[in-house]
Amino acid sequence: MKLKDEYVKLPKELLYETYLRIVYNSKNYDNITRSKMLDEIIEEYKQDGYLYHICTSKELNFLKYITNNKMNKEDVKKYAWEIKTLNDKCIFSRVTFEVFEEQKKNVENALKLYEQKDKKNFEEMIIVMISQIKINAVMLTKAFVSIIKGMANIDDEGINNIMGSPLFHFYCEFSYEYFDLTKQEEEFISYRDYYDILDEVDEARKFYGKAGTIKIDLRDYFDIFYYGFPIRNSKVKKMYDEINKQIDHEFLFHVIDEARVLNNRFGIKTFIDDKLFKIVNEALDEMPCAAMNGFTPKEYEKEEQEELYLNKMFTYIPQNNAHLSKDGADHYYKLYFALLDYINKKYKICPEIKKIYKQEGLDVAKLKLIDNCLWEHKEDIDDFIKDNNYKFSEEELDEVREFKNAITSDRFVIVGLDREYTKILSEDGKLYMVKGIRSDFDKVIDPRQLPQFIRTTLLMFRGNIVYKSFLETSEIKFGNDVKKAIINEMKSAMVYYHL
């Protein structure tokens, strides 16, 4: 049977999804016909070794089997996965149970290559990587690469080779999206089958999302790839066997898999009875959930309980004296705005701002740019003092001189809020007791979100550590492992009231 005879009648939307999986330089949906899509698919397979690389050993072994044997009823059931997958890849017909005419030569060449080359190690790594994406539905590429490097001894070139392979391309796709945490466009990898529910995954993660170390047995990655579920688990295997008895098992597996991804099980009840639903529900508790960032619901519940315990270690006492007095704050801003004025005039960061010193109603965004420059050039404080363009007293110049000891970091962590101080842990294990300028920290950040990463500058003013006027918080969530590490650091940290 010819490929076009079986596929040309498919709805264009469905054929286009297949086309995107196979053809790398694909055209826009509106600029290509169904017939042309099939032509390009056939051309893609003519590339040397393409069919070999888009198939797993399991598929190649099946193709080898049917070149020497005629299919029977038992084979249709025995090789159900291979038949479906090869049909999805436009290699094998589910109507006549034979290789498409256009693919026969490609299959022959692939099998010859398969006899010559051992693809086991490379293939296993691809399967693990594809399953990692499937478990999570969608991942930030940088985070994905970091996880893979932690799992295996593989370098950037090896990872790039895998992510560029036809097999990986068939299951996963790359896209660029705005990422809230970094405030910029970032590359993501998503599992193609979940394209239509990625927005729902994003919403579910806002509710269930949790950071932490996920431990998955290597064998489960292979089960997830080949069976869709980690069937080594007895409860999952029981569900898998029961669903396979159903006439519409393929559809039910699709519904259950979507429930696994979103942790939304209500829709399943529409298709199965209460007895089977109980079996499915127990199985889903044992499966890694994309909405939970790879935790199983059972693990997630355990993490929740541990998190409640750990959060009590990050104390919060309502603050009422954790900032400078009004006179102190006014005096700080007098010196600080003079410094900003001096730096802006020297480096012409915002030349449209003619004066900052003793001015009100200034553009905060522009002041931030000048502020960043100030702390990057602390050495200019010496020139500021020497020039003394603002006619400060010796006492005031001494106060400015202390600013030179300021420390800047985007990895400070707020770990506690006391009545008179905010506890800020630095990367080098120092616990600073910090005051705000005009406001207590519990008016600036959400006390319920401790611990919390912040980017700011700490400096000395009138015997207190204060933070510069600007403070940037991070939306990064801490997993329980990280919280434990922070708590251990807190216990051994030296406490500082001065820089």
C-alpha positions in Angstrom: 0.0 0.0 0.0 1.2 3.5 -0.7 1.6 6.0 2.0 -0.6 8.6 0.3 -3.5 6.3 -0.2 -3.8 5.8 3.6 -2.9 9.3 4.8 -4.3 11.7 2.1 -7.8 11.4 3.5 -6.8 12.3 7.0 -8.1 15.7 8.3 -5.5 18.3 7.5 -5.0 19.2 11.2 -4.1 15.7 12.1 -1.8 15.2 9.2 0.0 18.5 9.9 0.8 17.3 13.5 2.5 14.2 11.9 4.2 16.4 9.4 5.7 18.7 12.1 7.1 15.6 14.0 8.9 14.3 10.9 9.9 17.2 8.7 12.5 19.6 10.2 12.1 22.6 7.9 8.3 22.5 8.0 6.1 25.0 6.3 3.3 27.1 7.8 -0.1 25.3 8.0 -1.8 27.7 5.6 1.0 27.4 3.0 1.0 23.7 2.4 -1.5 21.1 1.2 -2.0 17.6 2.5 -0.5 16.1 -0.6 2.5 18.3 -0.4 3.0 17.4 3.3 3.2 13.7 2.3 5.6 14.5 -0.4 7.9 16.3 2.1 7.6 13.4 4.6 8.7 11.0 1.9 11.6 13.2 0.9 12.7 13.5 4.6 12.9 9.7 4.8 15.1 9.5 1.8 17.9 11.1 3.8 20.7 8.5 4.6 19.9 6.8 7.9 16.8 8.9 8.7 14.5 5.9 9.3 17.2 4.1 11.3 17.5 7.1 13.6 13.7 7.8 14.0 13.1 4.2 15.1 14.0 2.5 18.4 15.5 -1.0 18.4 12.1 -2.4 19.3 10.6 -1.0 16.1 13.6 -2.1 14.0 13.3 -5.6 15.4 9.7 -5.7 14.5 10.5 -4.5 11.0 13.1 -7.2 10.7 10.5 -9.8 11.9 7.9 -8.8 9.3 10.3 -8.9 6.4 10.7 -12.6 7.1 7.2 -13.5 8.4 3.6 -12.9 7.6 1.5 -11.2 10.2 -1.2 -13.2 12.1 -3.8 -12.2 14.6 -1.5 -13.0 17.6 1.1 -10.7 16.1 -1.3 -7.8 15.8 -1.9 -7.9 19.6 1.7 -8.8 20.5 3.2 -5.9 18.5 0.5 -3.4 19.1 2.9 -0.7 20.3 5.3 -1.2 17.3 2.4 -1.1 14.8 0.9 2.1 16.2 4.2 3.9 16.5 5.4 2.9 13.1 2.1 4.0 11.6 2.4 7.3 13.4 5.8 7.7 11.8 4.4 7.0 8.3 6.3 3.7 7.9 3.8 0.9 8.5 0.1 0.6 7.5 -2.5 -0.2 10.1 -4.9 -1.1 7.3 -2.9 -3.7 5.4 -0.3 -4.5 8.1 2.7 -4.0 5.8 5.4 -1.4 5.2 4.4 1.4 2.9 5.8 1.0 -0.6 7.6 4.3 -0.4 9.4 3.1 2.8 10.5 -0.4 1.7 13.9 0.6 0.5 14.4 2.9 3.5 13.5 0.0 5.8 15.9 -2.3 4.0 18.7 0.3 4.4 17.9 0.9 8.1 18.0 -2.8 8.9 21.4 -3.2 7.2 22.7 -0.2 9.3 21.1 -1.8 12.4 23.1 -5.0 11.8 26.3 -3.0 11.5 25.9 -0.5 14.4 25.0 -0.9 18.1 22.7 1.9 18.9 21.8 0.7 22.5 23.7 3.3 24.6 22.7 6.3 22.5 19.1 5.1 22.2 18.7 4.5 25.9 19.9 8.1 26.6 17.4 9.4 24.1 14.6 7.4 25.7 15.5 8.7 29.2 15.6 12.3 27.9 12.2 12.0 26.0 10.6 10.4 29.1 12.0 13.2 31.3 10.1 15.7 29.1 7.0 13.5 29.0 6.9 13.3 32.8 7.0 17.1 33.1 5.1 17.9 29.9 7.2 21.1 29.4 10.5 22.2 30.8 12.9 25.1 30.6 15.7 23.8 28.4 18.4 25.0 30.8 16.8 23.2 33.7 16.3 20.0 31.5 20.0 20.0 30.5 21.1 20.5 34.1 19.0 17.5 35.2 20.3 15.3 32.4 23.9 16.2 33.2 23.2 15.2 36.8 21.9 11.8 35.8 24.5 10.8 33.3 28.1 11.4 32.2 27.2 13.4 29.1 28.6 16.7 27.8 26.9 19.6 26.0 27.8 18.2 22.5 26.2 14.8 23.4 23.0 16.4 24.7 22.8 18.6 21.6 23.3 15.6 19.3 20.4 13.8 21.1 18.1 16.8 21.0 18.8 17.2 17.3 18.0 13.5 16.5 14.9 12.5 14.5 13.6 10.3 17.4 13.8 13.2 19.9 12.3 15.6 17.3 9.4 13.2 16.8 8.3 13.4 20.4 9.5 16.8 21.6 9.5 20.4 20.3 11.3 23.6 21.1 9.7 27.0 21.6 10.5 30.4 23.0 8.3 32.0 25.6 8.4 34.8 28.2 9.5 33.4 31.5 8.4 35.2 34.7 11.3 34.2 36.8 14.0 35.6 34.4 11.8 38.3 33.0 12.9 37.4 29.4 12.3 35.1 26.5 13.6 31.6 27.3 13.7 28.3 25.4 11.4 25.5 26.5 11.0 21.9 25.4 7.5 20.3 25.5 6.1 16.9 24.8 4.2 17.1 21.5 1.2 15.0 22.6 0.5 17.6 25.3 0.6 20.7 23.1 -3.2 21.3 23.6 -3.0 21.2 27.4 0.2 23.2 28.1 -1.8 26.2 29.2 -3.7 24.0 31.7 -0.3 22.6 32.9 0.9 26.1 33.5 -2.2 26.9 35.5 -2.1 23.6 37.5 1.6 24.3 38.4 0.6 27.6 40.0 -1.5 25.6 42.4 0.5 22.4 42.8 4.0 23.5 41.7 6.7 22.5 44.1 10.5 22.5 43.8 12.6 19.6 45.0 14.7 16.6 44.1 12.8 14.0 42.2 14.0 10.4 42.3 12.8 8.2 39.5 14.1 4.7 38.9 15.9 4.4 35.5 13.7 1.5 34.6 10.6 3.7 35.0 11.8 6.0 32.2 11.7 3.1 29.8 8.3 1.9 31.0 6.9 5.5 30.6 8.3 5.7 27.1 7.0 2.3 25.9 3.8 1.9 28.0 3.0 5.4 29.0 3.1 4.6 32.7 5.6 3.2 35.3 4.1 -0.3 35.3 6.8 -1.8 37.5 4.6 -0.3 40.3 2.1 -3.0 41.2 -0.9 -0.6 41.4 0.0 0.9 38.1 0.4 -2.5 36.5 -3.0 -3.6 37.9 -4.6 -0.5 36.2 -2.7 -1.1 33.0 -3.9 -4.7 32.8 -7.5 -3.8 33.6 -7.7 -1.0 31.0 -6.2 -3.3 28.4 -9.3 -5.4 28.8 -11.5 -2.5 27.7 -12.5 -2.2 24.0 -11.6 1.5 23.9 -8.4 1.0 25.8 -6.3 3.4 23.6 -8.8 6.2 24.3 -8.9 5.4 28.0 -5.1 5.4 28.3 -5.1 8.9 26.7 -7.7 10.2 29.2 -5.8 8.7 32.1 -2.5 10.1 30.9 -4.0 13.6 30.7 -5.2 13.1 34.3 -1.7 12.1 35.3 -0.3 15.3 33.7 -2.8 17.7 35.3 -3.8 15.8 38.4 -7.4 16.2 37.4 -9.3 13.0 37.7 -12.9 14.1 37.5 -13.2 13.5 33.7 -12.2 9.8 34.0 -15.4 9.0 35.9 -17.4 9.7 32.8 -15.9 6.7 31.0 -15.4 4.0 33.6 -17.3 2.5 36.5 -16.6 3.0 40.2 -14.7 -0.2 40.6 -12.3 0.6 37.8 -12.1 4.2 38.9 -10.8 3.1 42.3 -8.1 1.1 40.6 -7.1 4.0 38.3 -7.2 6.5 41.2 -4.8 4.4 43.3 -2.5 4.0 40.3 -2.4 7.8 39.6 -1.3 8.4 43.2 1.9 6.4 42.2 2.6 8.2 38.9 4.9 11.3 38.4 2.6 14.3 37.8 3.6 17.1 35.5 1.5 19.7 37.5 3.6 18.7 40.5 6.9 19.0 38.7 7.5 15.3 38.6 6.4 14.4 42.1 3.8 11.6 42.5 0.7 12.8 44.3 1.8 10.4 47.1 5.2 12.0 47.3 3.7 15.5 47.0 1.6 14.9 50.1 4.7 13.8 52.0 6.6 16.9 50.8 3.7 19.1 51.9 3.8 17.8 55.4 7.6 18.2 55.6 7.3 21.7 54.2 4.9 22.7 57.0 7.4 21.5 59.5 10.4 23.3 57.8 8.5 26.5 57.4 8.2 26.9 61.2 12.0 27.2 61.3 11.8 30.5 59.3 10.4 32.7 62.1 8.2 35.7 61.7 7.5 38.1 64.5 5.4 41.2 63.4 7.8 44.1 63.0 7.3 47.6 64.5 10.9 48.9 64.8 12.8 47.2 62.0 13.5 50.4 60.1 15.3 53.8 60.7 13.6 56.7 62.4 12.1 59.4 60.3 15.0 61.7 60.9 17.5 58.9 60.1 15.7 57.9 56.9 15.5 61.6 55.8 19.2 62.0 56.4 20.1 58.7 54.6 18.2 59.9 51.5 19.9 63.3 51.6 23.3 61.5 51.3 22.1 58.8 49.0 20.5 61.2 46.5 23.6 63.3 46.5 25.6 60.2 45.5 23.2 59.3 42.8 23.3 62.9 41.5 27.1 62.8 41.4 27.3 59.4 39.7 24.6 60.4 37.1 26.5 63.5 36.1 29.8 61.6 35.9 28.6 58.7 33.8 25.7 60.5 32.1 23.4 57.4 32.7 20.2 59.5 32.5 21.3 62.9 31.1 17.7 64.0 30.9 17.6 64.0 34.7 19.3 67.3 35.5 19.2 67.1 39.3 18.5 64.4 41.9 19.8 65.9 45.1 16.9 67.3 47.2 14.4 66.5 44.4 11.0 64.7 44.6 8.9 62.9 42.1 11.8 61.3 40.3 11.4 58.3 37.9 12.1 55.2 40.0 13.1 53.1 37.0 15.7 55.6 36.0 17.0 55.9 39.6 17.5 52.2 39.6 19.9 52.4 36.6 21.9 55.1 38.4 21.8 53.1 41.6 23.2 50.0 39.9 26.1 52.1 38.5 26.8 53.6 42.0 27.4 50.2 43.6 29.4 48.9 40.6 31.7 52.0 41.1 32.1 52.2 44.9 35.6 53.6 44.3 33.9 56.9 43.1 32.8 57.5 46.7 36.4 58.6 47.4 36.1 61.3 44.7 32.7 62.3 45.9 34.1 62.9 49.4 37.2 64.7 48.0 35.1 67.0 45.7 32.4 67.6 48.4 30.2 69.4 45.8 27.3 69.3 48.2 29.1 70.9 51.1 28.6 68.1 53.6 30.1 68.3 57.1 33.0 66.0 58.1 30.5 63.9 60.1 28.3 63.5 57.0 31.3 62.6 54.9 32.3 59.9 57.4 28.8 58.5 57.0 29.2 58.4 53.3 32.6 56.9 53.6 31.0 53.9 55.4 29.0 53.2 52.2 32.2 51.9 50.6 31.9 48.7 52.7 28.6 47.9 51.0 28.0 44.4 49.6 25.8 43.6 46.7 24.3 40.1 45.9 21.4 38.6 44.0 21.7 35.5 46.2 20.8 37.0 49.6 18.1 35.0 51.4 15.6 36.4 53.9 15.4 33.7 56.5 13.5 35.4 59.4 11.7 38.5 60.5 12.2 39.7 64.1 10.6 42.7 65.8 13.6 45.0 65.2 15.6 43.3 62.5 15.3 41.2 59.3 17.6 38.2 59.1 19.4 38.0 55.8 21.7 35.0 55.0 24.6 35.6 52.5 26.2 33.1 50.2 29.3 33.0 52.4 27.2 31.9 55.4 26.9 35.2 57.3 23.7 36.1 59.0 23.1 39.9 58.8 20.7 41.7 61.0 19.2 44.3 58.7 16.9 47.3 59.1 14.8 48.9 56.4 15.0 52.6 55.5 11.4 53.9 55.9 9.5 50.6 56.1 9.8 47.3 57.9 10.5 44.3 55.7 7.1 42.7 56.5 5.5 45.6 54.7 7.7 45.0 51.6 7.7 41.2 51.2 5.1 38.5 52.0 6.2 37.0 55.4 4.4 33.8 54.4 6.9 33.3 51.5 10.1 32.7 53.7 12.7 31.9 52.8 13.0 34.2 49.9 15.8 35.2 47.5 16.4 38.9 47.1 18.8 41.1 45.2 19.9 44.2 47.0 22.9 46.0 48.5 23.6 46.1 52.2 25.5 49.0 53.7 26.3 50.6 57.1 24.4 53.7 58.2 24.5 55.2 61.7 25.5 51.9 63.4 23.0 49.7 61.5 23.1 47.5 58.5 20.5 48.8 56.1 19.6 47.8 52.5 19.7 50.4 49.7 16.4 51.8 48.6 15.9 49.1 46.0 15.1 45.5 46.6 14.2 42.9 44.0 12.5 39.7 45.1 12.6 36.3 43.2 9.7 34.0 42.4 12.0 31.0 42.8 10.4 28.4 45.0 12.7 26.5 47.5 12.4 22.7 47.7 12.5 21.0 51.0 16.1 19.8 50.4 17.2 23.4 49.8 15.3 24.6 52.9 17.1 22.0 55.0 20.4 23.2 53.7 19.5 26.8 54.5 18.4 25.8 58.0 21.7 24.0 58.6 23.6 27.2 57.4 21.5 29.3 59.7 22.4 27.2 62.7 26.1 27.6 62.2 26.1 31.1 60.8 27.9 34.0 62.6 25.5 36.8 63.4 26.5 40.3 62.2 25.1 43.7 63.2 27.9 45.5 61.4 29.6 45.0 58.0 
